[in-house]
Amino acid sequence: MRDITKYQGIIPAFYACYAEDGCISEKRTQIWAQYLLEKGVKGVYVGGSSGECIYQSVEERKRLLEALMEVAKGKMTVIAHVACNNTKDSCELAAHAQKCGVDAIASIPPIYFHLPEHSVAQYWNDISAAAPDTDFIIYNIPQLAGTALTMSLFHEMLKNPRVAGVKNSSMPIQDIQMFKMDGGKDFAVFNGPDEQLVGGLAIGADGAIGGTYGVMPELYLKIYELCKNGEYEKARPIQYAADEIIYEICSCRGNMYAVIKEIIRRREGIDLGDVRKPLASVDRKLDEAKIESSLQKIREAVAKFS
Ligand SMILES: CC(=O)N[C@@H]([C@@H](O)[C@H](O)[C@H](O)CO)[C@@H](O)CC(=O)C(=O)O
C-alpha cells in the first residue's frame, strides 16, 4: 500500500519567481518557499500553470526546482510538474526532479496536437519511466490542455504502478468521485478549482492544489481543517469569501498571477517579480481599485475566519 498522507492537505501551486530583469530568481523562490512553509501548508506544486512553466526553458525549471528543494526538502511535500510538450525534455525534467528528491512528478497531456489516447498514455508512461522511483500524478486540466482524462485513459494509466494520483482541475466535481472510486484506497485525488474546494473535499478529494492558495493560504487551510472535521456549514462562508476575491482578481486587466503577486507585495512585503509575456502585467490605472479592494477583502476574511 502506498502512503498518501503526504498528499492530504493544502498544496499551493508555486508562483514563478522572477528578478527585476525578468530572469528566474533563486533567492525569491527560496523566500516564497520559506513563507509558505511557515504558513503551515502541506506542500507545494512546482512548475505548473501558476509556475508559468510553458514560458520557461528546461534549464530555468531545473534551477528553480533546485533552489526550492534547498528550503523544502524533508519539510513539505514537493510535487514537480515536469511536462514540456515534448517527451524528451519532459523526461529530462522528470529524471532531474527525482534526483532532487521530490515526492512526486506530475504532467499535463501534450498540448496543441490532439493526440490519440494511446499516444498520451505513452507520453505519460515515458515520463514516469524517467523517474522510476517517484510517484506520478496525472494533471487533468481539460479546459487549458484541450485533452481530458477520460475513464478509459485513466484505466490505462492505472496499469502503471507509479501512478499515484490525479490533480483534477476539471470543473465537474463528480470527476473527483470517479477517479477516487476506481483509483483505490491508496490513490490520491487533488481538488483543482479553488472556487470548489469545499465541494471537492465533500466528495472525497484527499488534498487540494490551487493557484490562489498562495495569496490567502489562511482561508484555504481553515476550509481544509473544517471539512476534514465534517464542519461543512462552517467552511461554506469561507469558500464564498475566497470566491468573491477570486472573481475580483480575475476581473482585472492584468493576468491573475500578476495581480496576485502585486497583492502579495502589498500584503506581505514579498516581491516575486512580474509575470512573463504574453501574460499581461498589472495595469497600474485600471487595476488599482480592484487590487486594493481584494487586498482589503483578504485582510478582513483572514481576520474573521482564521
Ligand atoms: C484553470 C486553472 O488555472 N486552475 C487553477 C486553479 O487554482 C485556479 O487558478 C483557481 O481555481 C482560480 O480560478 C489550478 O488548478 C492550476 C494549478 O493549480 C497550477 O498548476 O498552477
The ligand as an SDF file (V2000), in Angstrom:
LIG
                    3D

 21 20  0  0  0  0  0  0  0  0999 V2000
   -7.6320   26.5340  -14.6510 C   0  0  0  0  0  0  0  0  0  0  0  0
   -6.6810   26.8820  -13.5590 C   0  0  0  0  0  0  0  0  0  0  0  0
   -5.8210   27.6930  -13.7420 O   0  0  0  0  0  0  0  0  0  0  0  0
   -6.8240   26.2510  -12.4250 N   0  0  0  0  0  0  0  0  0  0  0  0
   -6.0320   26.5280  -11.2550 C   0  0  0  0  0  0  0  0  0  0  0  0
   -6.9220   26.9840  -10.1450 C   0  0  0  0  0  0  0  0  0  0  0  0
   -6.2370   27.0170   -8.9390 O   0  0  0  0  0  0  0  0  0  0  0  0
   -7.4340   28.3670  -10.4940 C   0  0  0  0  0  0  0  0  0  0  0  0
   -6.3570   29.2300  -10.6350 O   0  0  0  0  0  0  0  0  0  0  0  0
   -8.3300   28.9070   -9.4390 C   0  0  0  0  0  0  0  0  0  0  0  0
   -9.3660   27.9990   -9.2190 O   0  0  0  0  0  0  0  0  0  0  0  0
   -8.8640   30.2760   -9.8120 C   0  0  0  0  0  0  0  0  0  0  0  0
   -9.7440   30.1790  -10.8950 O   0  0  0  0  0  0  0  0  0  0  0  0
   -5.2470   25.3570  -10.8080 C   0  0  0  0  0  0  0  0  0  0  0  0
   -5.9710   24.1770  -10.9210 O   0  0  0  0  0  0  0  0  0  0  0  0
   -3.9260   25.3780  -11.5450 C   0  0  0  0  0  0  0  0  0  0  0  0
   -2.8150   24.9660  -10.7100 C   0  0  0  0  0  0  0  0  0  0  0  0
   -3.0010   24.5340   -9.6180 O   0  0  0  0  0  0  0  0  0  0  0  0
   -1.4720   25.1010  -11.2360 C   0  0  0  0  0  0  0  0  0  0  0  0
   -0.9690   24.1950  -11.8640 O   0  0  0  0  0  0  0  0  0  0  0  0
   -0.8950   26.1450  -11.0440 O   0  0  0  0  0  0  0  0  0  0  0  0
  1  2  1  0
  2  3  2  0
  2  4  1  0
  4  5  1  0
  5  6  1  0
  5 14  1  0
  6  7  1  0
  6  8  1  0
  8  9  1  0
  8 10  1  0
 10 11  1  0
 10 12  1  0
 12 13  1  0
 14 15  1  0
 14 16  1  0
 16 17  1  0
 17 18  2  0
 17 19  1  0
 19 20  2  0
 19 21  1  0
M  END
$$$$
